[in-house]
Amino acid sequence: MAYTWHVTTYSAVVTTGIYCRPGCGAKPLAENVRTFELAAAAEAAGFRACLRCRPYRVAGPVDARAPELVCRAVQLIIDGVLDDGTEAALGERLAMSPRHLRRLFRDHLGVTPDQLARSRRAHFARRLLDDSDLTVADVAFASGFGSLRQFNREMREVFRAAPRELRDRRRRADRLAADGGLLMRLPYQPPYDWDAMVDHLAARAVPGVESVSDRVYRRTIGLDGGAGVLEIGPGEGDVLMLRAHLPYWEGLIHVVERAARLVGVASEPADRLLRDPLLGPLVVARPGLRVPGAWGALEIAVQAVTAQDHSLKETRAQLGRLVKECGQPVPGLTDRLTHLFPSAEVLASSSTGIVQSLAAAVADGRVSLEGGSSEVLLAQLTTVPGLMPDTADWIALRLGHQDVFPRSLHAEVAAEVSDRWRPHRAVAATYLTTY
């Protein structure tokens, strides 16, 4: 059976030099339209964002059909590796030359790594200029720019205007007022099932670190020795609302990206699986399910290995004790949020059993939970004594590896059946384990 997968495209009009997101009301002649899978690629080709549909305000995930190496490179860029690094350093982390890395990006995404990083920073800054009352300088450093000069230059390149001019153009309804913290929109491509996501998070919330009440998810986060709190809940329209209470705003872009990844809004809907005879009915019944992500890679890995021999309730209780004994206290918060999740170094010296073995392997570099391919990650994880291969699969799935299919599910679904869901098998696994 042949499948047609859903792909987000941006339409660029050669006669006007403007690109639009899907659904924009503009009606150009077909012969004047070029399409791009990324807004950054349209910008690299010389097009500027439409003032009507404002593409920078919507979610634009990278199509999962790109090679895994490209997807991992994109994730490293989102995590900030190019904020003050180079394409050469990124290539070194991925064991390839910068030239080969750029060629892969151009072939599959239509943009270089640097161009993608600049576009993401500029789009995030534009959202902050619209939505917040942060100063222009705060917006620059919150968005990952290294200097005000760089910020002004790149905003002019992408949006053809200086940051102060862009703020003057914002619409009245854009501005978000908050009694405390900074309020931001997390856009997603509908449909999106927040109730399913928040139920998943609530069932696995680590006591002292995470809590859910009134359909709002809250958690503590560590930032270079400081502590903060995030709150995520439903918003009006195709957005979630994120409220961030942070000790400083520098690097806010990466906090927001990680929050978006945690609740799955950075991924595409599952409509690409609608034609599948097994999954199609499940997608029709629950079209908005997304693959849950992770805030902290070690946190998810420890949770997964603890759950190998315990129920969800027992796992939460064990993790609660671990956090209370080993986590850094965060005073002044609610009685439900009291600690940061412990670091690998602390767990390696303070915990026991499989958690200690895993933490020690992460602390000394034998296991790298972020940045590598799924094959490398799975191979490293399964060297940890007592860590089951199926547990390694689930860890990789939660860490954003889009084509991982847990081995335990092959008892229910034949390997040749799961192969037809490539490269979206993590989405398939989410549907099969939700029902």
N, C-alpha and C positions, 0 to 999 in steps of 0.2 A: 504494500500500500504506500502511495506517495503522500507526503505531508507538506503543507504550506505553513511555515512558521510565521508568527507575528513579528514584524520589524517596525520600529519607529523610524519615520523618515521626516526630514525637513525639506520644504520646497523653496528653492531659490529662483528668483526671476531675473534673467540676464538683462532685461531692458531697464529695470529699476535698481538693480544691485541690492535687493532686499531678500532676506530669507524668512520663512514663516514656519510655525509649528503646525502639526496636523489639526484640522478643524478651523483654521483661520478663514475669515470671510472673504479674503481676496480671491479673485477669479481670473488669473492670468491665462493667456493662451498657452496651450500645452507645449507648443514648439519653443516657447520661451522659458520653460521650466527645467531646472536641474534638481536632482534629489540628492540628499546627503543623509547618512545615518546618524551623524553627530553634528550638533550645532558648531562645534569647534572646526569641523571640516569645512562647513560653509564659510565660516569666518576666514579660515586659511586660504580659501579660494577667492577672497576679496568681497564677500557679501556682508551686509550689516543687518542687525536684528530688526524685525518689523516693530513699529511703534504701537500697532494695534493689538497684536496677539502676544507680544513680549515673550519670546521663546525662553529667555533666561529664567522665567518664573515657573517653569514646569519641569517635571522629572524627565531625564533623558538617559536611560541605562544603555550600556554598551551591549550590542547584540551578542548573545552567548554562542553564536556560530563562529565567532572569531576563535583562532587557536587558543588553547588554554594559556600558553605562554604570554600571549597578548593580554588576555584577561587578567593574569596575575600582575603584569606590568602596569596595567591601568589601575589595579587596586593599590599598588605601591605609590602611584602618582596621587591617587585620591588621599592616601595616608600622609602625603607631604614630602615624599623623597626628593622631589624637584623644587621644593620651596627654596632651598639653599644648596641643592646638589646639582649635578650635571647628568646629561644623558649617558656619559661614559660611566659614571658611578652606578646608574640604574642598570646599564648593560652588564657591569661586573657582577652585580647582585644576581642577575639572571644567567650568568655564564655565557654571555654573547658580546660581540663587538657592538659599539654604538651604531656603526653603519648598518649592520644586519638588523638591529632593533628598529632603526628608523625605516628601513625597507619593509619590515613586517607591519609597522604601524601604517605606512602609506598604502600598502597593498590591501589591508583589511579594514582600516578605519578612515583612510583618506586624510590623515593628519600626522604630524610628528609628535613624539612624546612631549617636547617643550611646548608645542602649540596647544596640545590638549591641556597641559597644566596651566598655561596662561589663560586659556578660555575659562576653565573652571574657576580660577581665582577671580577673574573679572565678573563672571556671572554671579558668584556668591556676593561679591562686593556690591554689585548693582542691587541685589535683593536687600542687603543691609541698608543701603542708601534709601531705598524705598520704604522699608518696613520699620526701621529703628531710628532713634534719635542719637545714636553714637556719633561722635565727632568724625570728621573725614579722616583724621589721623588714626583714630581707633578702628575705623572701618578698614583702612589699609592693612594694619597689622593683624586684625582679626581674620582677614581674608588670605593671609599667608604671603603678603608682599614684604620684601626686604627693606624697602625704603619708600618714602613719599614720592620721590622722583620716579622710581619704577612704577608705582601705583598710577600716577598721573599719566605717564607715557602709555601704559598698557590699556587704561580705560579709554584714552583717546583713540588708540588703534582699534579697539573692539567696538566702542559705542560712538565714536566720532564726537566726543564731548568730554569736558573735564568733569571730575567727580562733583564739584559744587553745582555745575549746570545740571547734571543728572538728578541731583537731589531736588533742585528747584522744579523739576518736571514731574515729580512723583504725584500720584493720584491721592486724593484725600482718603480714600478707603484703604490704601495700602498701609498706612501707619498703624502699628500695633502698640497699644498702651498696656502696660503691665504694672500692677501694684508692687511687684518685687521681681528681681531677675530680669532677664532679657527674653522676650517672646518672639518666636520665629515660626514661620510656616514650613512644614515638611511636605512638599507636593508629591503626589503619586499619580500613576496612570490607573484610572478606574477600570474594572471594579477592584475594590480593596475591602477586605473583611476585617475591620478593627476588632470586632467582638471575638473572632476566632484567635487573632493574634494576642489580645490581652488575656484571654483564657489560657492560652499556652504559657504566657509569661507568668501568670498568677500561679499556675500549678507547679512551676519550677523556681519560683522566687526564692533567692538565698536570704534567709532571715538575717537582719542587720544590714544587708546591702541593698536589697530590692523589696518593694512592696507594691501592691495594687489595691486601690480603693476607689469606688465610684467610677470605674472604668478608666482610671488614670494610672499609668505606670510610673513609678518613681525609683530612682537609684542613686547611690553615691558613686563618685568617680574620683580617681586620683590624677592630678596634673602637676608633674614635676615637683613632687613633695607637698603640694597643696591639695585641698579637697574641694569638691563641688557636688551639686545635686542637679539631676535632670528630671523633668516631669514631661511625659508625653501622653496626650489625650486626643480625642476627636476634635476636628474643626469644621468650619462651614465650607462646603464645596469639596473639591478633591485634594484636601490637605489634612494632615495631622498638625497639632499645635505642640511645639516644643518650648518649654520654659527652662532656661538655663540659669542656675545660680553658681557663678564661677568666681575664683579669686582674681582673675584678670581675663581680658578678652583676646589677647594675642593667641593666634592659632585656633580661633573659634571655628573656622571652616572645618577642621578635622574632627572636632567634637560633634558638629552637626552631621557630617558625613557618617561618622561611626554610629550615631543615634539612628540615622536613616537606615543604615545597614542592619542594625539590631532588629528593627521592626519590619524589615522587608520592603520598605517603600522604594528602595533603589533598584528593585528587580521588576521585570515585566509581568503583566498578568498571565494567567495560564491558558489564554484562549488559543495558543498555539497547539494545545493538546485536545482541542474540541473534537477533532475528527477521529481520534483514537477510539476503537471499539470498547476497550476496557476502561480507559480514563475519561472518555468523553462524557458519559452520564454523571460522573463524579464532579467534573468541572461545571457542568450545567447546574447541578444542585448547589454547589458552593463556588461560584466563579471567582470570588475575591481572595481565596487562600494564597498566601505567600510563604516562601521558605523563611523560617525564623533565623535571624542572624545571631551575632554575639557582640557584646560590648568588649569583654576581655577574653582573649584567646585562652589564657591559662584557666580562667574561671570556668569556661565551657568545658575544657578538657578535664578538670578536676571533677566537675559535676558529672560528666559522662562516666568516668571510671568509678566514681562512688555509686552510681546507679547500676553498675553491672550486677551487684548482688543485693540490691535493696529496692523497695518500692519508691514511688515518688515522695510519699510522706516521710519514709525513713531517710531518704536521700537528703531532703530539706533539713531534717533534724540534725543529721550528721554534719552538713555544711554549716548550719547555724552554730554548732559547737566549735567547729574549726575556725570560723570567723571570729567568734568571741575570744578564743584562746590566742589566735595568731594575727588577727587583723588589726590595723591601725585604728584606734578610736577616733571618731569625728564628733566632738562635743557640739552642743547647741542645736541639734536637729530633733526630729520627732523620735518617739520611743521605738518606732519601727526601723528607722535608719540610724545606725549607730557606729558603723565601721566601714572601712575600705576593705576590699577583698585582699587577702595576703599576697605578697610577691612570691616569685619562685624561690628566691634565696631564703626567705623566711620559712616557707613550707619545707624546703629541703633540709633545714636544720631543726624544725619543730614538729613536723608531722611524722607519721609512720606508714608502713605498708606501701601499697601501690601509689598513693598520693605522694609519698616521700620520694619514691623512685622516679615518678613522672616529673616532679618539681626539680629534682637534682639533674635530670637529663636536660630540662629546659634551661636551668641556670648555667650549666657548663657548656651549652651549645650542641649537645648531641641530638637534641630535638629542637627544630626551629618551627614554631607554630604559625609563622606568618611569612608570606613572600615567596614561598616555593611552589612547585607543582604538586598536584594531588598525589602523584606517584611517589615523590620524594617524601612528602608528609606522611603518607600511610606507611612507607617503609621504615621511617624513623620511629613513628609511634609504636609499631609492633615490635620494636626492640626493647621496649619497656617491659620488664617482667610482670606478668599478670594482666597486661592490657590486651583485651581480646580484639581480633581483627574487625569484628562488627562494630565494636566501640570506636575504633579508629575511623571507620567509615562515617559514623554519626558525628564525630568531632569535625572531620573534614567538611561534611555537609553544612554544619552550623557555622563554619569559618568561611563559607562563601564559595566552595568548590562546586560548580554548577552541574557537573556531570557525574558526581559520586552517587552510587546506588548501594545502600547497605546490604551486606551479604546475607543477613537474616531474612531479607525480603525475597531472596531467590528461592526460599522454601515455598513461597506462595506464588511467585512469578518466575517463569522460566527465563534463563539468561537471554535467549533469542528474542523474547518479548520485550524485555527491558532495553535491549539494544536498539529497538526502533524508536525509543524515546530520546536517544542521544541528540544533541548535547544538553538535554534538559532533564536528566534523570533525578536530580535533587527535587525538582518540582513534582515529578511523578511520585517519589518516595513520600513527600509531604501529603499528597492526596491519599495514598494507600494507607498511611498510618493515622490519618485523621478519622477515617470511617471505620 
